[in-house]
Amino acid sequence: MKKLLDVESAHRIDGKPSAISAESQLTLSFIHEDFVLDAVTGNPMRILSGQILSRVGFKDLCQQEYGFVVGTDADGRSIRANSGDVWLVWSDHRRRSVEVCVMEPTTLTADQDAAERPLVLNRWHALKREYMVEPHPTATRADIQVAEDFLRRLSDNDQVAVDYVLNVLAQIWQKPGIKIPTALLLLTPYGRIGKNLFFRLVRNTFGGPALCGEGPGNKLLKANFDDGVADKLFRGLNEVRLAGVHAQEAYDNLKTMITEEHGSFEGKGTKRRDGRNLAYFIMNSNHDDALPIMQDEGRICVLRSTARRAQTPEGQVTESEYYKELVEWIEGPGPALMAGAFARWQFPQNWDPYAPVPQSNASKDMQEAARGALHNNMEHLRLNRIAPFDKDILVVADITGALQTYGELWGCSINTTTVGRVLKQMPNLEFVALKIDKSGAVKGEQPPVMRVYLQPSAVDWRGATAKQRGDYLYSKTHLSAVGQPDAELIAEGCSHE
């Protein structure tokens, strides 16, 4: 070994032909493709896994995978050495030394990326080359009709939502380095409809388990570590249903992971590290209240199927035959056809990957379910101006008292805290503090200041007097017009707290 390395050193100084055979130089080039040298530890790092090996372990591995390097010594005698030993000291521009290892999808080539960041190893290039499917050379949207029909089945034929999902997948294929700040939720009240099959199709197209991670949704969202999100192009979350006292906290965590391009990731037993978060989330659930989605939520695209497994698509084939053919397509030609179609995808003229998701009927129904019975019933009464929402001025205590009899019927807790919270969330209500003179007040006594909600009205209740407001609320007086704002107005705007 010593003589072989000495001869190589002489070659570098004198420019003489290498002492290592051409076949052995090819062996070293294979190691260049699989490993880099970690400049921090001085040990080899496998590119595909990002794992740092000890030098002893690396040499043993090279002995098994690549064999020996053959060459000649200074006297012309044939010698051989461990390929790992030689690679560690061999002077070759193809052997990279790096300080940082990342997995960041990009449209740059491996050479361009290395030129821009010579001390950064981006595992994306090796993973893409090794695991992502080869696109079909002529595939178009017509060739992935199987996938489009399956998405229609998962969405009760919501073509707007289907088009959106296909545009997102095509965008990620063409420009994997951008962060699309949305996520997909597949919702079905019945089992065995095929939600997991859709993620399998995505996974088979976009790099398998190396680039598409999958696991229990609640466990990931409620865990103290989130390393499972890092280093993935897609992340599948199964059987999502956030409930209990920590539901909102977990949902807020999910929203951050969906929208933030950069994150700080902590793995179990590892130090926290910063990096880019480019994962696109595909979730599934059997529950309409899976997520506490707020009104007009622009992050979550919901596809819902109300079909039962017993139904047949178009009445053409039996259910078992349909799924058998679907699985064969997903495990066979489907991924290559998907990749080919996405590679030459024609986006609609108004396509914007950063825009809020379309508000499908499924999204609106889920938002309603997430609001809860109290919110939905109060909103129904308010929109229809049914008592106690038949007044322009809404007092939390008065509303609470009037609704007490509904608590058991609606199956919810009704008190000033819960009612106030719902009123605060309702659109088109203005929160103000006004003086209101209740009927029967002692003469000369200052009317109390009350925090109330104003419904849209032709009457200027800000400009009314305290007595006019009190008469309206606590007598049968109804005003058609009120004067301009005056000193009775206590606050133009105030905190909801």
Secondary structure as the mmCIF struct_conf table of DSSP 4:
data_model
#
loop_
_struct_conf.conf_type_id
_struct_conf.id
_struct_conf.beg_label_comp_id
_struct_conf.beg_label_asym_id
_struct_conf.beg_label_seq_id
_struct_conf.end_label_comp_id
_struct_conf.end_label_asym_id
_struct_conf.end_label_seq_id
HELX_RH_AL_P HELX_RH_AL_P1 LYS A 2 ASP A 14
HELX_LH_PP_P HELX_LH_PP_P1 LYS A 16 SER A 18
BEND BEND1 ALA A 19 ALA A 19
STRN STRN1 ILE A 20 ILE A 20
HELX_RH_AL_P HELX_RH_AL_P2 ALA A 22 ASP A 34
STRN STRN2 PHE A 35 ASP A 38
TURN_TY1_P TURN_TY1_P1 ALA A 39 THR A 41
BEND BEND2 GLY A 42 ASN A 43
STRN STRN3 PRO A 44 ARG A 46
TURN_TY1_P TURN_TY1_P2 ILE A 47 SER A 49
HELX_LH_PP_P HELX_LH_PP_P2 GLN A 51 GLN A 51
STRN STRN4 ILE A 52 ILE A 52
HELX_LH_PP_P HELX_LH_PP_P3 LEU A 53 SER A 54
HELX_RH_AL_P HELX_RH_AL_P3 ARG A 55 GLU A 65
TURN_TY1_P TURN_TY1_P3 TYR A 66 TYR A 66
STRN STRN5 PHE A 68 THR A 72
TURN_TY1_P TURN_TY1_P4 ALA A 74 ASP A 75
BEND BEND3 GLY A 76 GLY A 76
STRN STRN6 SER A 78 ASN A 82
HELX_RH_AL_P HELX_RH_AL_P4 SER A 83 VAL A 89
TURN_TY1_P TURN_TY1_P5 HIS A 93 ARG A 94
BEND BEND4 ARG A 95 ARG A 95
STRN STRN7 SER A 97 VAL A 98
BEND BEND5 GLU A 99 GLU A 99
STRN STRN8 VAL A 100 VAL A 102
BEND BEND6 THR A 107 LEU A 108
HELX_RH_AL_P HELX_RH_AL_P5 ALA A 110 GLU A 116
TURN_TY1_P TURN_TY1_P6 PRO A 118 LEU A 119
STRN STRN9 VAL A 120 ASN A 122
TURN_TY1_P TURN_TY1_P7 ARG A 123 ARG A 123
HELX_RH_AL_P HELX_RH_AL_P6 TRP A 124 TYR A 131
BEND BEND7 MET A 132 MET A 132
HELX_LH_PP_P HELX_LH_PP_P4 VAL A 133 HIS A 136
TURN_TY1_P TURN_TY1_P8 PRO A 137 THR A 138
HELX_RH_3T_P HELX_RH_3T_P1 ARG A 141 ILE A 144
HELX_RH_AL_P HELX_RH_AL_P7 GLN A 145 LEU A 154
TURN_TY1_P TURN_TY1_P9 SER A 155 ASP A 156
BEND BEND8 ASN A 157 ASN A 157
HELX_RH_AL_P HELX_RH_AL_P8 GLN A 159 GLN A 174
TURN_TY1_P TURN_TY1_P10 PRO A 176 GLY A 177
BEND BEND9 ILE A 178 ILE A 178
STRN STRN10 ALA A 183 LEU A 187
BEND BEND10 PRO A 189 GLY A 194
HELX_RH_AL_P HELX_RH_AL_P9 LYS A 195 THR A 205
TURN_TY1_P TURN_TY1_P11 PHE A 206 GLY A 207
HELX_RH_AL_P HELX_RH_AL_P10 GLY A 208 LEU A 211
STRN STRN11 CYS A 212 PRO A 216
HELX_RH_AL_P HELX_RH_AL_P11 GLY A 217 LYS A 222
BEND BEND11 ALA A 223 ASN A 224
TURN_TY1_P TURN_TY1_P12 ASP A 227 ASP A 231
BEND BEND12 LEU A 233 LEU A 233
STRN STRN12 PHE A 234 ASN A 238
BEND BEND13 GLU A 239 GLU A 239
BEND BEND14 GLY A 244 GLY A 244
TURN_TY1_P TURN_TY1_P13 VAL A 245 HIS A 246
HELX_RH_AL_P HELX_RH_AL_P12 ALA A 247 THR A 259
BEND BEND15 GLU A 261 GLU A 261
STRN STRN13 HIS A 262 PHE A 265
TURN_TY1_P TURN_TY1_P14 LYS A 268 GLY A 269
BEND BEND16 THR A 270 THR A 270
STRN STRN14 ARG A 273 ARG A 276
STRN STRN15 TYR A 280 SER A 285
BEND BEND17 ASN A 286 ASN A 286
TURN_TY1_P TURN_TY1_P15 ASP A 288 ASP A 289
BEND BEND18 ALA A 290 LEU A 291
HELX_LH_PP_P HELX_LH_PP_P5 ILE A 293 MET A 294
TURN_TY1_P TURN_TY1_P16 GLN A 295 ASP A 296
BEND BEND19 GLY A 298 ARG A 299
STRN STRN16 ILE A 300 ARG A 304
TURN_TY1_P TURN_TY1_P17 ARG A 309 ALA A 310
BEND BEND20 GLN A 311 GLN A 311
HELX_RH_3T_P HELX_RH_3T_P2 PRO A 313 GLY A 315
TURN_TY1_P TURN_TY1_P18 GLN A 316 GLN A 316
BEND BEND21 VAL A 317 VAL A 317
HELX_RH_AL_P HELX_RH_AL_P13 GLU A 319 GLU A 331
TURN_TY1_P TURN_TY1_P19 GLY A 332 PRO A 333
HELX_RH_AL_P HELX_RH_AL_P14 GLY A 334 ALA A 343
TURN_TY1_P TURN_TY1_P20 ARG A 344 ARG A 344
TURN_TY1_P TURN_TY1_P21 GLN A 349 ASN A 350
TURN_TY1_P TURN_TY1_P22 PRO A 353 TYR A 354
BEND BEND22 ALA A 355 ALA A 355
HELX_LH_PP_P HELX_LH_PP_P6 PRO A 356 PRO A 358
HELX_RH_AL_P HELX_RH_AL_P15 ASN A 361 ARG A 371
HELX_RH_AL_P HELX_RH_AL_P16 ALA A 373 LEU A 383
TURN_TY1_P TURN_TY1_P23 ASN A 384 ARG A 385
TURN_TY1_P TURN_TY1_P24 ALA A 387 PRO A 388
BEND BEND23 PHE A 389 PHE A 389
BEND BEND24 LYS A 391 ASP A 392
STRN STRN17 ILE A 393 VAL A 395
HELX_RH_AL_P HELX_RH_AL_P17 VAL A 396 LEU A 403
HELX_RH_3T_P HELX_RH_3T_P3 GLN A 404 TYR A 406
HELX_RH_AL_P HELX_RH_AL_P18 GLY A 407 TRP A 410
TURN_TY1_P TURN_TY1_P25 GLY A 411 GLY A 411
BEND BEND25 CYS A 412 CYS A 412
BEND BEND26 ASN A 415 ASN A 415
HELX_RH_AL_P HELX_RH_AL_P19 THR A 416 GLN A 425
BEND BEND27 MET A 426 MET A 426
TURN_TY1_P TURN_TY1_P26 PRO A 427 ASN A 428
STRN STRN18 GLU A 430 LYS A 435
TURN_TY1_P TURN_TY1_P27 SER A 439 GLY A 440
HELX_LH_PP_P HELX_LH_PP_P7 ALA A 441 VAL A 442
TURN_TY1_P TURN_TY1_P28 LYS A 443 GLY A 444
HELX_LH_PP_P HELX_LH_PP_P8 GLU A 445 PRO A 448
STRN STRN19 VAL A 449 LEU A 454
HELX_LH_PP_P HELX_LH_PP_P9 GLN A 455 GLN A 455
BEND BEND28 PRO A 456 PRO A 456
BEND BEND29 ALA A 458 VAL A 459
TURN_TY1_P TURN_TY1_P29 TRP A 461 ARG A 462
BEND BEND30 GLY A 463 ALA A 464
HELX_RH_AL_P HELX_RH_AL_P20 ALA A 466 TYR A 474
BEND BEND31 SER A 475 LYS A 476
BEND BEND32 SER A 480 SER A 480
TURN_TY1_P TURN_TY1_P30 ALA A 487 GLU A 488
STRN STRN20 LEU A 489 LEU A 489
BEND BEND33 GLU A 492 GLY A 493
#
